[in-house]
Amino acid sequence: MNRQVSTFHYLAQRGFTLVEIMVSLAITSIITAGVVHVYATSASTDHLNKGLSYLQENARGALILLENDIRMANYQGCSDPYMNFINTTDNTLQANNAPLDDLFEDGLQGFEVTPTTVGTWAAGTEFEDLHNEAKANSDVIHVMFASTVATDVTADMATANSAIQVGENPNNIREGELLLISSCSDATLFRATDVSTAEPITLAHTQGVGDDENTSSAFNEPFGADAQIHRFNSNTFYVADNSAGIPSLYRRDVNGNKTELVEGVENMQILYGQRDTNETETNLSDDLVRFVSADDNSLNMEQVDRIQVSFLVRSNAEILTKKGPTIFEVLGEDVTIATADKQLRRVFTTTIQLHNRKPHSLEE
């Protein structure tokens, strides 16, 4: 009886053998390694997804900002920019220091930035101050149009020299601003040389030599109470490095103010859709549109009614596990990244229809 108790007591006190411990450690190590791998993979995937989401949001924002302006190129309120192009006496520029020479012909301009030359705008205007700022081998686009927010003219002008009565000034028009007065048959670009403070508020448009004055105080004809006043937008879009050295999409407005719009845009390529000059009202077809770059000598901007825009956008951090490619095709152009890195990059492309353009071949 005592022997049996002693044996039972011995067995109860017995521990794990070395083999059992090693097997347990091996199993624990395998499970731990699996958990760590799953966690690391999950963290890496989450990091990649966040980077991709950031990249996609930036690309979407850049395309929307550009689309909003490009669609409005040549907008002149109620006035038909195409008909005013034909009837040039109904489309006048009286503002000094205007950003364009013709409301239709110059409403859209394109520019190729090269590493060694300033280049030439397709419409004949050079923006040399942007050449050293805009990234080489990227494109620049300049869009001009009247704002869709308008101030109503409240009384007929007595003469072509008369001040313009607007009653109130809800849009806070200021002296020196570049404005477009538009009816359904006429449009004139001018500068407000004086804005009265007492109601009914009037806008003067006197002649002078200053940048904030006009070449003439007389419009082609007096505008009636059916006319509207619009601010005039002249926006240039380009890619440049910000103060932190990160490439971004920028916009320069009519007053020369430069605003960083979207970070992470490394390159912008633009092609201009020019319609065939032989088409008619009955044979309008996308097959008669050719897309060319701004430096194509055969490009006629007056025939452009759509634009293709493509961005190369990068993530805000290195999120790839190994270095990515250094060459990307952007609208048929090979864009080379100077140094290989682990940043995620994608190309985004869209086609934008110009709402205020009509092929000149359909001129009657």
Backbone torsions as a table, in degrees:
resi	resn	phi	psi	omega
1	MET	NA	-44.3	178.5
2	ASN	-66.5	-35.5	-179.6
3	ARG	-65.1	-42.3	179.7
4	GLN	-65.3	-40.2	178.0
5	VAL	-63.8	-40.9	-179.4
6	SER	-64.1	-40.5	179.7
7	THR	-66.2	-42.8	178.9
8	PHE	-63.0	-40.0	179.2
9	HIS	-64.2	-37.6	179.2
10	TYR	-66.5	-43.6	179.9
11	LEU	-66.0	-35.1	-179.1
12	ALA	-66.8	-28.0	-177.6
13	GLN	-90.8	-1.8	-174.5
14	ARG	-74.0	134.9	179.9
15	GLY	-96.7	-167.1	178.9
16	PHE	-79.2	148.6	175.8
17	THR	-81.8	165.3	179.1
18	LEU	-59.9	-39.5	-179.8
19	VAL	-63.6	-42.7	179.6
20	GLU	-63.5	-41.6	179.2
21	ILE	-63.1	-43.9	-179.6
22	MET	-64.4	-39.9	177.6
23	VAL	-63.9	-42.6	179.3
24	SER	-63.1	-42.9	178.7
25	LEU	-63.8	-39.7	-179.9
26	ALA	-64.0	-44.0	179.6
27	ILE	-63.9	-43.8	179.4
28	THR	-62.1	-40.4	180.0
29	SER	-64.0	-41.7	179.8
30	ILE	-63.6	-45.2	179.8
31	ILE	-63.9	-43.4	179.9
32	THR	-63.0	-43.7	179.2
33	ALA	-61.4	-40.3	178.3
34	GLY	-63.7	-42.5	179.1
35	VAL	-64.2	-43.9	179.6
36	VAL	-62.9	-41.5	179.6
37	HIS	-63.3	-45.2	179.0
38	VAL	-61.1	-43.3	-179.6
39	TYR	-64.2	-44.9	-179.2
40	ALA	-64.2	-41.8	178.8
41	THR	-64.4	-42.0	179.2
42	SER	-63.8	-43.1	179.6
43	ALA	-65.0	-41.2	179.8
44	SER	-65.5	-42.4	178.5
45	THR	-64.1	-41.2	179.0
46	ASP	-63.5	-41.5	178.9
47	HIS	-63.4	-42.0	179.8
48	LEU	-66.4	-42.1	-179.4
49	ASN	-64.9	-39.4	178.0
50	LYS	-65.2	-40.9	178.2
51	GLY	-65.5	-40.3	178.5
52	LEU	-67.0	-39.0	177.8
53	SER	-63.8	-43.1	177.6
54	TYR	-60.7	-44.2	-178.8
55	LEU	-63.6	-44.9	-178.8
56	GLN	-66.5	-40.2	178.9
57	GLU	-64.0	-42.0	178.5
58	ASN	-64.3	-43.3	179.3
59	ALA	-63.1	-43.6	179.7
60	ARG	-62.4	-42.6	178.8
61	GLY	-63.0	-42.0	-179.9
62	ALA	-64.5	-42.8	-179.2
63	LEU	-67.0	-39.9	179.8
64	ILE	-64.7	-44.7	-179.7
65	LEU	-60.9	-42.3	-179.8
66	LEU	-70.6	-42.1	-179.5
67	GLU	-59.3	-44.2	-176.7
68	ASN	-57.5	-40.2	-179.0
69	ASP	-81.0	-44.6	-176.1
70	ILE	-63.4	-40.1	178.4
71	ARG	-58.7	-28.3	-175.1
72	MET	-92.1	1.7	-178.3
73	ALA	-50.4	131.0	178.3
74	ASN	75.6	5.2	179.4
75	TYR	-62.3	131.9	-178.2
76	GLN	-132.1	37.1	-179.3
77	GLY	69.4	-137.9	-179.8
78	CYS	-68.6	-24.2	-177.4
79	SER	-68.4	137.1	178.5
80	ASP	-83.2	111.6	-177.0
81	PRO	-62.8	-30.9	179.9
82	TYR	-69.5	-45.6	179.7
83	MET	-67.3	-34.7	178.2
84	ASN	-70.3	-26.3	175.3
85	PHE	-66.9	-40.5	-179.9
86	ILE	-68.9	-47.3	-179.7
87	ASN	-96.4	79.6	-169.6
88	THR	-61.3	-21.1	179.0
89	THR	-70.8	-16.2	178.8
90	ASP	-93.5	3.3	-175.5
91	ASN	-132.4	95.9	-171.4
92	THR	-122.5	152.1	175.8
93	LEU	-117.7	117.3	179.6
94	GLN	-118.5	-7.5	-178.0
95	ALA	-77.5	134.7	170.7
96	ASN	-70.7	152.3	177.4
97	ASN	56.4	36.7	177.7
98	ALA	-71.5	147.1	-177.7
99	PRO	-79.3	2.2	-178.6
100	LEU	-151.1	164.4	-179.9
101	ASP	-102.6	-21.0	180.0
102	ASP	-146.5	134.0	-175.5
103	LEU	-64.1	-25.5	178.8
104	PHE	-98.7	-53.3	-173.2
105	GLU	-60.3	-37.5	-173.3
106	ASP	-103.2	9.3	-177.5
107	GLY	-67.2	-17.4	179.7
108	LEU	-138.5	127.4	179.4
109	GLN	-136.6	148.0	179.0
110	GLY	-127.0	154.5	-174.7
111	PHE	-148.0	135.2	176.2
112	GLU	-103.4	120.0	178.5
113	VAL	-90.2	119.1	178.8
114	THR	-112.0	159.0	-176.8
115	PRO	-66.4	-25.2	-170.8
116	THR	-118.8	-16.2	-177.4
117	THR	-125.4	153.9	177.0
118	VAL	-70.0	-35.9	179.1
119	GLY	84.3	179.1	-177.6
120	THR	-134.4	130.8	174.3
121	TRP	-66.0	143.3	-178.8
122	ALA	-60.3	-29.9	-179.3
123	ALA	-90.7	4.0	173.6
124	GLY	97.0	3.2	-179.3
125	THR	-106.7	136.1	179.4
126	GLU	-106.0	137.6	176.7
127	PHE	-114.2	72.0	-174.0
128	GLU	-66.0	-27.3	-178.5
129	ASP	-67.9	-19.5	178.5
130	LEU	-91.2	-14.2	-172.5
131	HIS	-62.0	-43.8	-178.1
132	ASN	-78.5	-9.9	179.8
133	GLU	-100.8	-44.3	179.7
134	ALA	-67.3	141.8	-176.9
135	LYS	-68.2	136.9	179.1
136	ALA	-64.0	148.4	179.1
137	ASN	68.3	10.7	171.3
138	SER	-107.8	167.3	-177.5
139	ASP	-105.3	161.7	176.5
140	VAL	-128.4	141.2	176.6
141	ILE	-131.4	139.1	-177.6
142	HIS	-120.7	122.1	-175.2
143	VAL	-124.1	134.0	179.7
144	MET	-128.5	137.8	-176.9
145	PHE	-169.0	160.4	176.6
146	ALA	-82.1	145.3	177.3
147	SER	-65.3	147.0	177.4
148	THR	-76.6	-15.4	176.2
149	VAL	-84.1	119.6	-172.9
150	ALA	-122.6	154.7	173.6
151	THR	-110.8	126.4	-176.1
152	ASP	-74.6	136.9	169.1
153	VAL	-78.8	131.2	-171.1
154	THR	-105.4	-3.8	178.7
155	ALA	-152.2	148.9	177.2
156	ASP	-64.1	140.9	173.0
157	MET	-72.5	132.1	-179.7
158	ALA	-66.6	-41.2	177.6
159	THR	-138.6	172.6	179.6
160	ALA	-68.0	-16.5	179.4
161	ASN	-94.9	-9.6	-173.0
162	SER	-64.2	151.4	172.1
163	ALA	-65.4	153.2	-177.1
164	ILE	-94.7	122.9	-179.7
165	GLN	-91.2	126.2	179.0
166	VAL	-118.6	4.1	177.7
167	GLY	71.8	-78.0	176.0
168	GLU	-115.4	176.1	-179.3
169	ASN	-130.9	64.9	-174.7
170	PRO	-65.3	-23.4	-177.5
171	ASN	-99.3	9.7	173.7
172	ASN	55.0	52.0	174.8
173	ILE	-65.9	135.7	-175.6
174	ARG	-119.4	158.1	178.0
175	GLU	-60.1	136.7	178.3
176	GLY	90.7	-9.8	-178.3
177	GLU	-69.7	149.5	176.4
178	LEU	-85.9	120.0	-173.1
179	LEU	-129.1	156.9	174.2
180	LEU	-121.3	123.5	171.8
181	ILE	-99.3	130.6	-170.7
182	SER	-139.5	133.8	166.9
183	SER	-116.9	-175.3	-179.2
184	CYS	-78.0	-1.6	-179.7
185	SER	-129.8	-3.2	-172.7
186	ASP	-153.0	152.5	176.0
187	ALA	-151.8	137.2	179.6
188	THR	-139.0	132.6	176.8
189	LEU	-93.9	125.9	-176.6
190	PHE	-147.4	172.5	173.9
191	ARG	-113.7	137.7	176.4
192	ALA	-77.1	113.5	-178.6
193	THR	-88.7	-14.1	175.7
194	ASP	-160.5	139.7	176.1
195	VAL	-123.4	114.0	-177.7
196	SER	-68.1	159.4	-178.6
197	THR	-102.6	-26.4	-179.1
198	ALA	-88.9	143.3	177.5
199	GLU	-81.1	145.0	-1.8
200	PRO	-72.5	134.7	-177.1
201	ILE	-73.0	138.4	179.0
202	THR	-125.5	153.2	178.3
203	LEU	-115.6	122.2	176.7
204	ALA	-89.8	154.0	-179.5
205	HIS	-141.6	59.4	-173.4
206	THR	-77.8	161.6	-179.6
207	GLN	-83.7	147.6	177.7
208	GLY	-177.5	175.7	-177.1
209	VAL	-100.3	-9.0	-178.4
210	GLY	-73.7	160.2	179.9
211	ASP	-61.9	-24.9	-178.5
212	ASP	-97.3	19.4	-179.6
213	GLU	-122.6	-166.5	-172.7
214	ASN	-128.6	156.6	178.1
215	THR	-71.4	-22.5	178.7
216	SER	-152.2	151.3	177.0
217	SER	-92.9	-6.3	-175.9
218	ALA	-107.7	126.1	171.8
219	PHE	-74.1	171.7	177.2
220	ASN	-59.7	-35.7	178.7
221	GLU	-158.3	159.8	178.2
222	PRO	-66.5	139.2	175.5
223	PHE	-89.1	149.4	-179.9
224	GLY	-97.3	-176.2	-178.4
225	ALA	-72.1	-4.2	176.0
226	ASP	-87.4	-3.1	-177.9
227	ALA	-82.3	165.8	177.7
228	GLN	-136.6	154.4	177.8
229	ILE	-107.4	130.0	179.1
230	HIS	-123.9	141.6	166.5
231	ARG	-67.8	147.9	-178.6
232	PHE	-104.6	126.2	-179.0
233	ASN	-100.3	136.3	175.6
234	SER	-137.3	94.5	-171.7
235	ASN	-113.8	131.0	177.8
236	THR	-111.6	127.0	179.9
237	PHE	-109.5	134.6	-179.2
238	TYR	-157.4	167.9	179.3
239	VAL	-108.8	130.6	179.6
240	ALA	-150.7	162.3	176.8
241	ASP	-79.7	139.3	175.6
242	ASN	-84.2	-173.7	-175.5
243	SER	-64.4	-21.4	178.4
244	ALA	-92.3	3.3	179.7
245	GLY	82.1	12.6	179.9
246	ILE	-95.3	128.0	179.9
247	PRO	-66.1	139.4	-176.3
248	SER	-146.2	159.9	172.5
249	LEU	-85.6	129.2	-178.9
250	TYR	-118.3	156.7	172.5
251	ARG	-130.7	132.0	173.1
252	ARG	-109.6	127.9	-175.4
253	ASP	-93.4	-175.0	-174.5
254	VAL	-63.4	-22.8	179.5
255	ASN	-95.0	4.3	178.8
256	GLY	86.8	3.4	178.7
257	ASN	-74.6	132.6	-177.7
258	LYS	-108.3	129.5	-176.0
259	THR	-126.1	129.5	174.1
260	GLU	-77.5	122.2	-175.1
261	LEU	-97.3	-52.8	-174.3
262	VAL	-139.7	126.8	179.7
263	GLU	-84.8	148.9	175.1
264	GLY	93.9	1.0	177.7
265	VAL	-84.8	112.4	-175.0
266	GLU	-90.7	-29.1	-176.0
267	ASN	-155.3	145.8	176.5
268	MET	-131.1	126.4	176.2
269	GLN	-119.6	138.8	-175.9
270	ILE	-133.0	134.9	172.4
271	LEU	-120.8	143.0	-175.1
272	TYR	-106.7	124.5	-178.3
273	GLY	-86.2	105.0	-177.9
274	GLN	-103.3	128.7	-179.5
275	ARG	-78.6	152.0	177.3
276	ASP	-66.3	133.3	-177.6
277	THR	-71.6	-9.1	-178.3
278	ASN	-96.6	0.9	-177.8
279	GLU	-77.5	160.8	179.3
280	THR	-130.3	178.2	179.1
281	GLU	-57.9	-28.0	-174.4
282	THR	-92.9	-10.7	-178.8
283	ASN	-124.8	30.1	175.7
284	LEU	-61.0	125.2	-177.7
285	SER	-154.2	144.6	176.0
286	ASP	-64.2	-19.4	178.3
287	ASP	-68.0	-17.4	-178.4
288	LEU	-96.1	15.1	178.6
289	VAL	-110.9	130.4	175.3
290	ARG	-116.8	141.5	-179.4
291	PHE	-105.3	124.3	-179.0
292	VAL	-136.1	163.8	179.0
293	SER	-82.3	166.8	-175.0
294	ALA	-65.8	-25.5	-177.7
295	ASP	-91.0	9.1	175.9
296	ASP	-72.3	122.0	-175.6
297	ASN	-63.9	-21.0	-178.4
298	SER	-91.5	-1.3	-177.9
299	LEU	-70.6	129.7	173.5
300	ASN	-114.9	104.9	-175.2
301	MET	-60.7	-26.1	-179.2
302	GLU	-68.0	-18.5	-179.1
303	GLN	-97.1	0.5	-176.5
304	VAL	-81.9	126.8	177.7
305	ASP	-127.4	6.2	175.0
306	ARG	-158.5	160.3	-176.2
307	ILE	-140.6	138.7	171.5
308	GLN	-101.8	129.3	-179.6
309	VAL	-123.3	135.9	179.5
310	SER	-136.5	133.5	178.4
311	PHE	-115.0	141.1	164.7
312	LEU	-100.9	115.8	-174.5
313	VAL	-118.6	141.0	-179.6
314	ARG	-118.3	161.3	178.6
315	SER	-73.1	169.3	-178.1
316	ASN	-90.0	2.8	179.0
317	ALA	-158.8	166.4	176.6
318	GLU	-79.4	109.3	-174.3
319	ILE	-118.7	-6.6	177.7
320	LEU	-82.1	155.3	180.0
321	THR	-80.8	-18.5	176.1
322	LYS	-144.9	165.8	-176.9
323	LYS	-63.9	138.4	-177.6
324	GLY	-90.5	-176.1	-179.5
325	PRO	-68.7	161.7	-179.8
326	THR	-112.7	-4.9	-179.6
327	ILE	-123.6	127.9	179.6
328	PHE	-128.9	138.8	176.9
329	GLU	-89.6	119.0	-178.9
330	VAL	-122.8	107.2	-176.9
331	LEU	49.5	46.3	177.3
332	GLY	83.8	-6.3	178.6
333	GLU	-100.7	134.8	174.3
334	ASP	-83.0	113.0	179.5
335	VAL	-101.3	122.4	-175.8
336	THR	-103.7	129.7	174.3
337	ILE	-85.8	130.5	-172.4
338	ALA	-59.7	-43.1	-176.6
339	THR	-132.0	131.3	178.6
340	ALA	-65.2	138.7	178.1
341	ASP	-146.6	-173.4	-177.2
342	LYS	-103.4	19.4	177.8
343	GLN	-81.3	141.9	178.3
344	LEU	-80.4	135.8	-179.9
345	ARG	-131.9	144.1	176.7
346	ARG	-142.2	153.9	177.0
347	VAL	-107.4	132.1	179.8
348	PHE	-124.0	132.1	-175.1
349	THR	-133.0	143.9	175.3
350	THR	-147.5	159.6	174.6
351	THR	-113.3	131.1	-175.1
352	ILE	-116.8	125.3	177.7
353	GLN	-86.6	134.9	178.2
354	LEU	-87.1	116.8	-172.7
355	HIS	-71.9	-22.9	-172.3
356	ASN	-112.9	26.2	179.2
357	ARG	-117.2	138.6	175.1
358	LYS	-134.6	134.6	-177.4
359	PRO	-56.1	131.6	179.7
360	HIS	-67.7	-16.4	178.3
361	SER	-67.6	-14.9	179.4
362	LEU	-93.5	8.4	179.5
363	GLU	-58.7	138.2	-179.7
364	GLU	-108.8	NA	NA
